[in-house]
Amino acid sequence: MGFVPSPDGSSSLSAPAPAAAAGSSPGPSSPAAGPKAVDKETTAGVLFGIAAYGLWGLLPLYFFVLMPAGAVEIVANRVVWSLLFCALLITVTRAWSALAQALRNRAVFGSLALAALLIAVNWLTYTYGVTTGQAVEASLGYFINPLVSVLLGVFVLKEKLRPLQWAAVGIGFVAVGVLTYSYGKLPWIALTLAFSFGLYGFVKKRVGPRVDAVTSLSVETMVLAPFAAATMILLAATGTDTLTTQGPGHFWLLVASGVITAVPLLFFGASARRLPMTTIGLLQYCAPVLQFIIALVVFREAMTVDRWIGFGVVWLALAVLTVDMLGTARRNSVARRAKRGT
């Protein structure tokens, strides 16, 4: 598939390198300067990617300190304060014209409205999982997500799978069976996260490069903001909100959700512009790995032997998928070099 959505919903497309200035001639140091510039860009891209996925991986700790706020209140605040932060960013970057253009384009707005509904489901499910002591299963959802993306490629985009991709999907089905037996029920939190996020990435892929990350997040939060604001008002009216009842520290932590939502997204965009999709695809595993470690070490969630087996099977499927991805990237690179040499 040609996209890698982030855990916060954005999808990336690698930006082309800027063309050389017309009429310029390379100086004597150009051959040496070129690789150094590329190395710096790659290093910066990796650092931005680690920062983005690292922050997303640490989200369970943020939700934990927000307790006793529940999932609905956390997500409602996240939407409202994200919209305000995006408005500030758009003002600073003078990007109001891009936002207006996205709102006027029916195809773009319709796609982003659907994406907003999908990411709302994803955020609610993930926050619910973390705040109810099911962070391990929540991390499983993002481990499964690459397999769901492959399935969407088959059933929606009519793509043909390579043998290793078929093997990974088959192993993934076995893993779901093992985990269903372990939990005594379908791991619905993990499956809801994986499918909502996979569908979200598919919808964002259709929008493509027509909107940047900040504009996209702004439109999506605009769609959700009326519902989020109504939810916050309802919680306050019924006396079940925590925004103004748990002290100033809790208040500002909830308000900070706007920054905490947008900053990793900006880091991710900076990374995606500098790195090939294969590298981004490998970096994305940082987030669920961190979430899984936090669930075990900090939250002390239980992991039975059969659950370890189930997770092990999932990781085997991901290993097979990664081998296929790296092999394909290498073959494509060789083919491009051969084409340039002819």
N, C-alpha and C positions, 0 to 999 in steps of 0.2 A: 504494500500500500504506500502511497506517496505522501503520507503525512504522519506526524507524531504529535498527538495532542498532549498537552500538559495536564497534570493532575488538577489544575485549576481551570482547565477547559480550553485554553487557546490551542490553535494548531499552527504549525510553523511551515513555512516554505523557504528554502534557502534563497537568499538574495544574490543576484549576480554581482560579480566583482566589477567595480567601476572601471570604465574604459580609460586607456591612457589618453592624455590630452593631445589634441590634434596638433601635428607639427612638431611634437617634442621628439627628441632623439635620446636614446639611452646613453647615459654617461659611462665612464669606465667602471664605476662601482656598481652599476645596475645588477650584474649577475650575482654579486654577493649580497646586495641590498634586498633583492627579491625574496630569496629564501628566509632571510632574517625577518622581513615584514610578515611573511606567511607564518613563521614560527610564533611571532608575537601575537598575531591575530588568533591562531589556534590556541595558544596558551590562555589568552583572554577569554576565548569562547568556552574553554573547558572550565575556567574559574567561574564565569557567569553561570554556566550550566550547573555546576556543583552547588553554587549559592542558591539557585532557584529550586532545584530538587531537594537540597538540604533543608531549606525553609519549609517546603511543602511536607517533607518528612517529619519535621518538628511540630506540625500543626496539632497533633494529639496533646502535646504539653500545653499549648495555648488553650485548647478547649477544656482541658482539665482545670486550669486555674480560673476559668470563667464560671465554674460551678458555684452556686446552684442553678445557674441559667441552663435551661433545657435546649434541645436541638432547635426547636421552632424559634425561640427567642434569639438564639445565636445567629441563625441564618437570616432572620429578619433584620437584625442589626447589621450583619455583614453586607446585605444588599444596600441598605440605606446609606451607610457610611462609605461604602465603596463608590456609590454614585456621586456623593459629595467630593470625594477625593479625586475621582475621574474628572469632575467638572473643574477642579483646581488644576489638574494636569493639562487638560485641554486649553484652559486659559493661559497657562504659562507657555505652552508650546504653540499657541495660536492655531489650534487645529479645529476650531468651531466649524469651518467650512467643510472639512472632511466628515464631521459628524452630521451636518445638515444634508450632505450628499447621500450618506448612508440611510438617513431617515426618509429621504425622498425616493430612493430606489426601492420599489416594491419587492423585487426579488431578494435584495440584500436584507431589507428589514424583515421580510417574512422568514427567511432562513435564520436570522439572529433571534427572532421571537421564539421560534421552535427550539433553537439552541438554549435560550433562556429557560424554557420549561424543563428541558433535559438536565441542565446544570443545577436547577433548583432541586430536582429529584436527587441528583447526585450529592449535593451539599447536605440536604436534609438526612439522607441515608447515612452518609459518612459521619456527620456530627452525632446522629442518634447512636451509631455503633460505638463511637468513642466514649460518649457520655453515659452509656449504659453498660460499660465493662466488656465490650465486644470489639476492642481495637484490633485484636489478632485477626478476626474475620474480616474487618474493614481493610486491613492491609492485604489480605488475600484477594480482595476485589481488584486491586491495582496490579497484583501479580498475574491475575487471569486476563486482565484487559488486553494485552497483546494478542492472545489467542482469540478473543472476541473480535478484534480488528481483522484478523485473518478470516474468520467466518463471515464477517460482513463483506469482505472482499469477494467471497465466493457467491453469497446469496443475493447481494445487492448490486455489486459492480460486475458480477459474472466473471471474475478473475479465475484463472486456472492455477491451482496450487502445485508447487513443486513437491517432490516426494518427502523431503524433510519437513515441509510445512504440514503435509497430511499426517506425518508421524507425530508432530508436536500436538496437533489438534486431537488426534486419537488418544495420546497420553493425557491430554487435558481432560477429556471425558472420563477416563479412568480415575483421575484425581478427584473430580467432582463426585463420582460414585463412592470413593473411599471416604471423602469428607462428609458426604451425606450419611453414611453409616456411622461415622464418628460422632457427628452432632445429633444424630437421631432425627434429622430433618434436612431439607435442602438448605445449604448455606445461603439463604436469601439475601442477606446483607451484601455478601461478596458478589453474588450474581447480579443484584440490582446495580451495584456500583460499576461492575464491569460492563454491563450492557448499556446503562445510561451514559457512561463515559465514552464507550465505543460509538454509540449513535451520535453523541454530541460531536465527537471528532469527525464523523462522517458528514454531518451537517455543516460543520465549519470548513471542511475540505471543499464543499460545494461553493461556499462563499469565496474561498481562495484568497488571492492577494488584493482583493478589492477594498478590504478594510484592514487597518493596522490593529494591533492588540488593544491599545487603549480605547480606540473608537468602538471596537467590537464589545469590549467589556462595558463601555458606557451605554451602548444600545441595549445590551442584555439586562443591565441593572435598571435601566429606564423602564423596560417592560415589566420587571418584577417589583419595582419600587412601590407602586400603589398597593399591591397586596402586602408587601413587607411593612409599609407604614400603617396600613389598616390593622395588621397583626400586632404591631407595637402598641397602637392605641387601645386595641381590645385587651391586651395583656395588662396595660396600665389601668384601664377602667375596671377590670375584674380583680385588681390587686395581686396579680400573679407574676408581674414583671419583676426583674431584678436590676434593671438599668439604674434606677434612682433609689433603690432600697438597700444596697449593699455597700454604700460608702463611695467616696470619690475614686479610690483605686479601681474598684470594679467598674465604675462608670467609664473611666478613661480607657480601661482595657477593652471594653466593648466598642467604644468609639474608634479605637486603634484598629479594629477589624478591617476598616477601609484601606489603611496603609498595608496591613498584613496580607490582604488579598491582592493588591495591585503591585507591590514591590517585587515579589517573586516573578510575576508575569512579565515585568519589564526586564528583569535579569534573564528570563527565558528567551525573550525576543532578541536580546543582545547576543545570547549564546547561539541561537538558531541562525542568525545572520553570518556567523563566523565558522560554523562547524558543518560538516556533511551530515546527512540524515542518519547514517549508520552510527556515528558517534552519539548523536542525540538519543537514538534508540537505546544505546547501552547506558547512557547516563540516567535514563528515566527509571531504571531499577533502583536508584539510590533512595527514592522516596519511600516505596513500600518496604525496603530493607530497614530503613530507619524507623518506620512506623511499627514494624514487627518487633524490632529490638526494644523500643520504648514500651510496647505492650507487655513484653516479657519481663524486662528489667525494672521498669518504673512502676507500671500498673500491676505487676505480679499476676497476670492472667495465666490460667492453667493451660498446659499443653500436654494432652495425653499421648500415649505411644501411637495410637492410630491416627491422631491428628498430625503428629510429626511425619508419619508415613505419607499422609495425604499431601502435606506441604512439600515433602520430598519429591513426590510424583509431579507436583506442579513445577517445582524448580527443574526437574529433569526435562519437562516439556519446554520450559523457557530456554534451557541450555541447547536443546535441539534447534529451537527457533533461532537462537543467536548464532549458532554455527552456520545455519542456512543463510542468515542475513549477512554475516561476514564473508562467506564464500561467494555470495552473489555480488556483494560490493567489490570484492577483489576481481572477479571475472569481468565486471563492468569497467573497472579501472584499466585492466589489461586491454580490453577491447577499445577503449577510448584512446589509449596510448598507441595502439596499433593503427587506429584510424588516422591519428595525427601524423604518424610516420609514413603513411602512404601518399 
